[in-house]
Amino acid sequence: MDAKKLMTLLEKYPNAVEIVPVEEALLDSARGSGDKPGILKLAAPDAVIKNLKGDPDRRDAFLLVHIPREILRREESPIILPGL
């Protein structure tokens, strides 16, 4: 899913989207090294796990979205930073 599609869905269905900050669900983490990726261990309701493990044609979308710190600090500013 690209950012434009995500933004459209968030605007059209704001009450149907659940946002959970990763730090609230984080149980454990390990940094990666070399060819080995880092690992995040997240707590999730059983219904989410069943959805992820179920029929691919019936799965919901679960995303990790990164918002750079510079943008978070400018939430109230009317000025849009160039290059972001």
Secondary structure, 3 states (H helix, E strand, C coil): CCHHHHHHHHHHCCCCCCCCCHHHHEEEEECCECCECCEEEECCCHHHHHHHHCCHHHCCCCCCCCCCHHHHHCCCCCCCCCCC
